[in-house]
Structures are given as structure tokens and as C-alpha cells.
Amino acid sequence: MVKNYQNQIVVVVVVVVVVVVVVVVVVVVVVVVLEALDNVLSQMKSAINEQRPKVSTSRTLLLHDNSGPHKARASTQSLQELRIQVSPHPTCSPDLAPCDSWLFQILKDRLAGRKFDRIQDLAKAVNSELRTIPEEDNQGVFLKQQIRLKRCIESHGEYFEGL
């Protein structure tokens, strides 16, 4: 009876230790993600200021797809602090976001099969691939984007096909 009781105590202790480790890992991941988000947004602001010194970030309009991470308090607070406005965008409309409808597929195809040990290595590879996309391709995508947005407005946000 005493041995059975001791076994139960050991199991409870092991479970508590596992829970504590999981909580610590989750906290570390959240901190790393928030730091990465802040870093990305700061880099974006610096790039805007460098490429368009006469345009402040308060005149910058960011288009994203309203996914959970984009709407998270940390994201919205960081954007407000950087004075970056967010363009209204319907949720679950990847066809209206150039990254979703075009860019991510290019990156996925080009990076397929490659392994990255560090997030910094992945970031370098993505930046390298982005720099190889011809300017004409980028311009074409944004011209098509204007057509998509116009069709969305004309259809009052309802589903449409043909682009």
C-alpha cells in the first residue's frame, strides 16, 4: 500500500515538472515571437524611411489579411507605435492579398526541399529570393491587385471569379 502511494506521488511530481517545462517553453516562444515581430516592424519602418524619405510612416498603408497574428494586440500596438495605418481587408480573402495570391507560392517553390537550422538563415534565403524577382513582375502583380480590389468593391465584397 505504501509503495503504491509512493508511485502515485512520483507520477504527480513528474506531471508537475512536465507542466512547468511546457509553460516555460511557451513563455520563451511567446517572448521570441514578440521580439521578432517588433524587429520586423522596425525593419519595415526603417526600409520605408530609407526608400521614401519624404513619406512618413503615418502615410503608409499596410495591407494584410486580418489573420489572427496580424490582429493580435502586440501587432496592432506595434503598428500604432510606428504610426502605420492598416488598410481594411476582408477576412479569409487571400485573393486580395498579393503575398497570398502570388508571392508565397513563388517562395514556396524556390525554397522547397531546403532545410534551415536557424530562423536567420531562412530570413536570408527569403530576402535573397525576393531580390531576384524582376521589378516588372512586382509591378504586374500590383496592377492586377488594383483590378481585383475594384472587382471586390463592385461586387460589394461578394465572391467573384475570373482573375
C-alpha contacts under 8 A as a table, 3 or more apart, distances in Angstrom:
res1	aa1	res2	aa2	distance
1	M	4	N	5.16
1	M	5	Y	6.30
2	V	5	Y	5.05
2	V	6	Q	6.22
3	K	6	Q	5.00
3	K	7	N	6.25
4	N	7	N	5.11
4	N	8	Q	6.37
5	Y	8	Q	5.15
5	Y	9	I	6.38
6	Q	9	I	5.08
6	Q	10	V	6.29
7	N	10	V	5.09
7	N	11	V	6.26
8	Q	11	V	5.10
8	Q	12	V	6.24
9	I	12	V	5.11
9	I	13	V	6.15
10	V	13	V	5.10
10	V	14	V	6.14
11	V	14	V	5.12
11	V	15	V	6.16
12	V	15	V	5.08
12	V	16	V	6.15
13	V	16	V	5.09
13	V	17	V	6.17
14	V	17	V	5.11
14	V	18	V	6.16
15	V	18	V	5.10
15	V	19	V	6.15
16	V	19	V	5.10
16	V	20	V	6.18
17	V	20	V	5.12
17	V	21	V	6.19
18	V	21	V	5.11
18	V	22	V	6.15
19	V	22	V	5.09
19	V	23	V	6.16
20	V	23	V	5.11
20	V	24	V	6.19
21	V	24	V	5.12
21	V	25	V	6.16
22	V	25	V	5.09
22	V	26	V	6.15
23	V	26	V	5.11
23	V	27	V	6.18
24	V	27	V	5.14
24	V	28	V	6.18
25	V	28	V	5.11
25	V	29	V	6.14
26	V	29	V	5.08
26	V	30	V	6.14
27	V	30	V	5.13
27	V	31	V	6.20
28	V	31	V	5.15
28	V	32	V	6.15
29	V	32	V	5.09
29	V	33	V	6.07
30	V	33	V	5.12
30	V	34	L	6.11
31	V	34	L	5.19
31	V	35	E	6.12
32	V	35	E	5.12
32	V	36	A	6.07
33	V	36	A	5.01
33	V	37	L	6.08
34	L	37	L	5.02
34	L	38	D	6.17
34	L	74	A	7.11
35	E	38	D	5.15
35	E	39	N	6.08
36	A	39	N	4.96
36	A	40	V	6.07
37	L	40	V	5.14
37	L	41	L	6.17
37	L	75	S	7.24
38	D	41	L	5.26
38	D	42	S	6.03
38	D	78	S	6.71
39	N	42	S	5.11
39	N	43	Q	6.07
40	V	43	Q	5.07
40	V	44	M	6.09
41	L	44	M	4.91
41	L	45	K	6.19
41	L	78	S	7.33
41	L	79	L	7.42
41	L	82	L	7.97
42	S	45	K	5.08
42	S	46	S	6.20
42	S	82	L	7.79
43	Q	46	S	5.03
43	Q	47	A	6.07
44	M	47	A	5.08
44	M	48	I	6.16
45	K	48	I	5.10
45	K	49	N	6.15
45	K	57	T	6.71
45	K	82	L	7.16
46	S	49	N	5.09
46	S	50	E	6.01
47	A	50	E	5.01
47	A	51	Q	5.94
48	I	51	Q	5.24
48	I	52	R	5.59
48	I	53	P	7.34
48	I	55	V	7.96
48	I	56	S	7.97
48	I	57	T	7.09
49	N	52	R	5.27
49	N	53	P	4.75
49	N	54	K	7.77
49	N	55	V	7.16
49	N	56	S	6.83
49	N	57	T	7.40
50	E	53	P	5.61
52	R	55	V	5.47
52	R	56	S	7.90
53	P	56	S	7.14
55	V	59	R	6.44
55	V	60	T	7.66
56	S	59	R	5.60
56	S	60	T	6.97
57	T	60	T	4.78
57	T	82	L	6.89
57	T	83	R	5.82
57	T	84	I	5.39
58	S	82	L	7.72
58	S	83	R	4.73
58	S	84	I	5.23
58	S	85	Q	6.62
59	R	84	I	7.20
59	R	85	Q	7.37
60	T	84	I	5.64
60	T	85	Q	6.19
61	L	84	I	6.41
61	L	85	Q	4.97
61	L	86	V	5.52
61	L	87	S	5.87
62	L	84	I	6.92
62	L	85	Q	6.09
62	L	86	V	4.71
62	L	87	S	5.70
63	L	86	V	6.07
63	L	87	S	5.18
63	L	88	P	7.50
63	L	89	H	7.19
63	L	97	A	7.27
64	H	67	S	7.89
64	H	70	H	7.19
64	H	86	V	7.57
64	H	87	S	7.49
64	H	89	H	7.01
64	H	97	A	6.76
65	D	70	H	7.51
65	D	89	H	6.18
65	D	90	P	7.08
65	D	91	T	6.03
65	D	92	C	6.95
65	D	93	S	6.90
65	D	94	P	6.86
65	D	97	A	6.61
66	N	69	P	7.97
66	N	70	H	5.65
66	N	71	K	5.87
66	N	89	H	6.78
66	N	90	P	7.20
66	N	91	T	5.43
66	N	92	C	7.74
67	S	70	H	5.35
67	S	71	K	6.34
67	S	91	T	6.98
67	S	92	C	7.76
68	G	71	K	5.21
68	G	72	A	6.03
69	P	72	A	5.06
69	P	75	S	7.08
70	H	75	S	5.87
70	H	76	T	7.29
71	K	75	S	6.40
71	K	76	T	6.24
72	A	75	S	5.30
72	A	76	T	6.30
73	R	76	T	5.19
73	R	77	Q	5.89
74	A	77	Q	5.23
74	A	78	S	6.08
75	S	78	S	5.21
75	S	79	L	6.22
76	T	79	L	5.11
76	T	80	Q	6.14
77	Q	80	Q	5.04
77	Q	81	E	6.12
78	S	81	E	5.07
78	S	82	L	6.21
79	L	82	L	5.09
79	L	83	R	6.01
79	L	84	I	5.20
79	L	85	Q	7.19
80	Q	83	R	4.78
80	Q	84	I	6.03
80	Q	85	Q	7.41
81	E	84	I	7.79
89	H	93	S	7.87
90	P	93	S	5.98
90	P	157	G	7.92
93	S	96	L	5.71
93	S	97	A	7.29
94	P	97	A	5.28
94	P	98	P	7.87
94	P	100	D	5.27
94	P	101	S	6.06
95	D	98	P	7.19
95	D	100	D	6.76
95	D	101	S	5.22
95	D	148	R	7.89
96	L	100	D	7.94
96	L	101	S	7.32
96	L	145	Q	6.86
96	L	148	R	6.51
96	L	149	L	6.72
97	A	100	D	5.37
97	A	101	S	6.16
97	A	145	Q	7.78
98	P	101	S	5.10
98	P	102	W	5.58
98	P	103	L	6.52
98	P	141	V	6.84
98	P	142	F	7.34
98	P	145	Q	6.82
99	C	102	W	5.54
99	C	103	L	4.52
99	C	104	F	5.59
100	D	103	L	6.36
100	D	104	F	5.71
100	D	105	Q	7.62
101	S	104	F	7.28
101	S	105	Q	7.53
102	W	105	Q	5.75
102	W	106	I	6.68
102	W	141	V	7.71
103	L	106	I	5.21
103	L	107	L	6.34
104	F	107	L	5.10
104	F	108	K	5.93
105	Q	108	K	4.95
105	Q	109	D	6.09
106	I	109	D	5.23
106	I	110	R	6.17
107	L	110	R	5.11
107	L	111	L	5.90
107	L	126	V	7.06
107	L	129	E	7.08
107	L	130	L	7.86
108	K	111	L	5.35
108	K	112	A	5.72
109	D	112	A	5.34
110	R	129	E	7.50
111	L	114	R	5.73
111	L	125	A	7.90
111	L	126	V	7.99
116	F	119	I	7.05
116	F	121	D	5.99
116	F	122	L	5.80
117	D	121	D	7.06
118	R	121	D	5.31
118	R	122	L	6.71
119	I	122	L	5.07
119	I	123	A	6.16
120	Q	123	A	4.98
120	Q	124	K	6.18
121	D	124	K	5.14
121	D	125	A	6.24
122	L	125	A	5.10
122	L	126	V	6.13
123	A	126	V	5.14
123	A	127	N	6.11
124	K	127	N	5.12
124	K	128	S	6.04
125	A	128	S	5.04
125	A	129	E	6.19
126	V	129	E	5.14
126	V	130	L	6.07
127	N	130	L	5.06
127	N	131	R	6.26
128	S	131	R	5.32
128	S	132	T	6.77
129	E	132	T	5.30
129	E	133	I	7.01
130	L	133	I	5.61
131	R	134	P	7.87
133	I	137	D	6.83
133	I	138	N	7.35
134	P	137	D	5.41
134	P	138	N	6.79
135	E	138	N	5.14
135	E	139	Q	6.22
136	E	139	Q	5.06
136	E	140	G	6.06
137	D	140	G	5.08
137	D	141	V	6.27
138	N	141	V	5.22
138	N	142	F	6.51
139	Q	142	F	5.26
139	Q	143	L	6.25
140	G	143	L	5.08
140	G	144	K	6.23
141	V	144	K	5.14
141	V	145	Q	6.06
142	F	145	Q	4.63
142	F	146	Q	6.32
143	L	146	Q	5.27
143	L	147	I	6.74
144	K	147	I	5.09
144	K	148	R	6.26
145	Q	148	R	4.99
145	Q	149	L	6.12
146	Q	149	L	5.17
146	Q	150	K	6.13
147	I	150	K	5.10
147	I	151	R	6.17
148	R	151	R	5.11
148	R	152	C	6.14
148	R	163	L	7.19
149	L	152	C	4.97
149	L	153	I	6.22
150	K	153	I	5.13
150	K	154	E	6.14
151	R	154	E	5.01
151	R	155	S	6.06
151	R	160	F	7.76
152	C	155	S	5.19
152	C	156	H	6.13
152	C	157	G	5.06
152	C	158	E	6.94
152	C	159	Y	7.84
152	C	160	F	7.59
153	I	156	H	4.99
153	I	157	G	6.02
154	E	157	G	7.67
155	S	158	E	5.35
155	S	159	Y	7.44
155	S	160	F	7.36
